[in-house]
Amino acid sequence: MFFFVNNTTTDKIVFFVSEDGKDWREHNFDSENEGDLEKSFEKVLQIEKIKLGDVEGMAVRVGVGRFTATRLACTFANVLAYSLQIPVIAVEGDDLGEIVKKLKNTQIGQYISAVYSAEPRIGGINDK
């Protein structure tokens, strides 16, 4: 099973799941805090009746959205990729068509970094 997580919206986490890269199933969850990402992932596994060992690759939406949410999603995917020895990629768009092909061509052991749309604004540090 291949996963694509979009954690870029303020109050929503979206997981897409596919066996073949053609038919993607979408799962939407409300998000109130950073811990919701792992809980949502666990719910997807339960709903889809997938074991953790069945995960073959993970893609993460980057380039837009909240700074912390983007970093969290990348870290989460990197931890899964390391633990399960699966490929992980960062995606700057929502085109699901090429994700599995890219994952299959990605070497295991390569990890992703978050990409942001602007400088982070953390607690007013960057405010003028």
Secondary structure as the mmCIF struct_conf table of DSSP 4:
data_model
#
loop_
_struct_conf.conf_type_id
_struct_conf.id
_struct_conf.beg_label_comp_id
_struct_conf.beg_label_asym_id
_struct_conf.beg_label_seq_id
_struct_conf.end_label_comp_id
_struct_conf.end_label_asym_id
_struct_conf.end_label_seq_id
STRN STRN1 PHE A 2 ASN A 6
BEND BEND1 THR A 9 THR A 9
TURN_TY1_P TURN_TY1_P1 THR A 10 ASP A 11
STRN STRN2 LYS A 12 SER A 18
BEND BEND2 GLU A 19 ASP A 23
STRN STRN3 TRP A 24 ASP A 30
BEND BEND3 GLU A 32 ASN A 33
TURN_TY1_P TURN_TY1_P2 GLU A 34 GLY A 35
HELX_RH_AL_P HELX_RH_AL_P1 ASP A 36 GLU A 48
TURN_TY1_P TURN_TY1_P3 LYS A 49 LYS A 49
HELX_RH_3T_P HELX_RH_3T_P1 LEU A 52 ASP A 54
STRN STRN4 GLY A 57 ARG A 61
BEND BEND4 GLY A 63 GLY A 65
HELX_RH_AL_P HELX_RH_AL_P2 PHE A 67 LEU A 84
TURN_TY1_P TURN_TY1_P4 GLN A 85 GLN A 85
STRN STRN5 VAL A 88 VAL A 91
BEND BEND5 GLU A 92 GLY A 93
HELX_RH_3T_P HELX_RH_3T_P2 LEU A 96 GLU A 98
HELX_RH_AL_P HELX_RH_AL_P3 ILE A 99 LYS A 104
TURN_TY1_P TURN_TY1_P5 ASN A 105 ASN A 105
BEND BEND6 THR A 106 THR A 106
HELX_LH_PP_P HELX_LH_PP_P1 GLN A 107 GLN A 107
TURN_TY1_P TURN_TY1_P6 ILE A 108 GLY A 109
BEND BEND7 SER A 117 ALA A 118
TURN_TY1_P TURN_TY1_P7 GLY A 123 ASN A 126
#
